[in-house]
């Protein structure tokens, strides 16, 4: 199974990937601290922020690919966003709109 389909959980300084059909844990990665973890999933990366630091993980294994401590900015809550994540959501929303429009056009043709 491609882990881009996994359910990601950020909790207590960790990121976990779960198999969506069973909830089975696929991998677990310890980041930093024991606090809230903000997660963004793109097509080929998982970005996680906790304790004022940002991590980039491999979505298939949870391996930390890079880490930026954001020196001098403190350890408060960190919000993150990634262009790939936005693009995926935009594509999915566009597909849904197109499907609804096609279904509406098919229904109108029957009348």
MOLINRA-V695401 format. One record per helix or strand. SS is the DSSP state (h for helix, s for strand). FROM is the first residue (numbers start at 0). TO is the last residue. Records with the same first field share a line. If there is no record, write none. Layout:
# MOLINRA-V695401
SS=FROM-TO  FROM-TO
This chain:
# MOLINRA-V695401
h=2-4  82-109
s=6-10  13-17  24-29  37-40  45-49  52-56  63-67
